[in-house]
Amino acid sequence: MYRIVASDMDGTFLTEEHVLPQANIDAVLRMRELGVLFVPASGRPMPSILYTIRGLPPEALEGSYVLSYNGGVVHKVGNPEPLYANTLPFEVVDRIFQWGLTQDVGFHVYETGGKVWGHRMAQEEVDYLVGSMEWEPIGGDSIEFLRDVPISKILLTHEGLGFLEDLRACVPEEVSAGTSTTISSRRYLEFNPQGVNKGTGIKWLADYLGIDIADVIGCGDALNDLEMIETVGCGVVVANATDDVRAVANYQASSTCEDGVFAEVLTELIEPQHRP
């Protein structure tokens, strides 16, 4: 019987405009009545995740957990100290940053505590960060000031998905060494600590709670959700998912992120298990 539903945020639980559909709010509240935990799983830092789903009533997340930084950090809701955390050595972050300066990209560098440092960002990126994350511009072509700050990930930004796919394929091995790369939101090339992804994050949480991974549903739409969808008992993709994750899903929803896919997850996957 399913006991956890973990979900990506942007393009899955939230619409493309980062709006929370009422259908998802209603479905999560019903899941909690049935004893199923809702676990947000995102590349964002925890404060930003909680801000974007602030429309959820408090009981929807009471006693639950948050997977941030693509599963690299796990928090219990209400506790600012992580239960589990991975960081990138400064030398690795700096190496990627210096290489990125030679490419047509912008940057986000994420402190483990949630602050974002941005560089060479388009105005749309600035508008996206304002109001949803604590951020500051880097102000130059050096991140030496971050040497002693715990960093969870660095990402390169570009509006072209094809450009990012080509860039990912040609990152020199000596640059990406010690990291795992993925593409998210169709505009970010992410460098996470090696071995870190939403699949390892949700597996850690399931083990921590003593829950069989077969009793976990994972919902997503993009490449950074692939390992989670492969790892859990039932991997779900929304109708607007990319082909790479659609290919590994156990259940392909007819609902898009705009519809509120959790209503379908509830009625098709969870409630049938609770009928006599």
ZIJO-V479512 format. One record per residue. RES is the residue in one letter. NEAR is the number of other C-alpha atoms within 8 Angstrom. Layout:
BEGIN
res:near
RES:NEAR
RES:NEAR
END
This chain:
BEGIN
res:near
M:4
Y:10
R:10
I:11
V:13
A:13
S:14
D:14
M:12
D:10
G:14
T:15
F:15
L:15
T:13
E:9
E:5
H:9
V:8
L:12
P:12
Q:7
A:11
N:13
I:11
D:9
A:11
V:11
L:10
R:8
M:13
R:11
E:7
L:7
G:7
V:11
L:11
F:15
V:13
P:13
A:14
S:15
G:9
R:9
P:14
M:11
P:8
S:11
I:13
L:8
Y:8
T:11
I:8
R:7
G:7
L:8
P:7
P:6
E:6
A:10
L:13
E:7
G:6
S:10
Y:12
V:12
L:18
S:16
Y:13
N:16
G:17
G:18
V:14
V:15
H:14
K:12
V:11
G:4
N:7
P:7
E:5
P:10
L:8
Y:8
A:8
N:9
T:11
L:13
P:7
F:10
E:6
V:12
V:12
D:10
R:9
I:11
F:10
Q:9
W:9
G:11
L:9
T:6
Q:6
D:7
V:10
G:13
F:14
H:12
V:11
Y:13
E:12
T:10
G:6
G:12
K:11
V:12
W:12
G:13
H:11
R:7
M:11
A:7
Q:6
E:7
E:8
V:9
D:7
Y:8
L:10
V:9
G:6
S:9
M:11
E:10
W:10
E:7
P:7
I:10
G:5
G:5
D:7
S:6
I:8
E:6
F:6
L:7
R:7
D:6
V:6
P:9
I:14
S:14
K:15
I:15
L:11
L:12
T:12
H:12
E:6
G:8
L:9
G:6
F:8
L:13
E:9
D:8
L:8
R:9
A:6
C:6
V:8
P:6
E:6
E:5
V:10
S:13
A:7
G:7
T:11
S:12
T:10
T:9
I:14
S:12
S:8
R:9
R:12
Y:12
L:13
E:12
F:12
N:16
P:14
Q:7
G:7
V:14
N:14
K:16
G:16
T:12
G:15
I:13
K:11
W:8
L:9
A:12
D:10
Y:7
L:6
G:6
I:9
D:8
I:11
A:8
D:13
V:15
I:13
G:13
C:15
G:17
D:15
A:14
L:11
N:11
D:14
L:13
E:11
M:14
I:17
E:10
T:10
V:16
G:9
C:13
G:16
V:14
V:15
V:16
A:10
N:9
A:11
T:9
D:6
D:9
V:16
R:11
A:6
V:10
A:13
N:7
Y:8
Q:10
A:12
S:6
S:11
T:12
C:15
E:10
D:8
G:15
V:16
F:11
A:11
E:11
V:10
L:11
T:9
E:8
L:9
I:11
E:9
P:8
Q:7
H:7
R:5
P:2
END
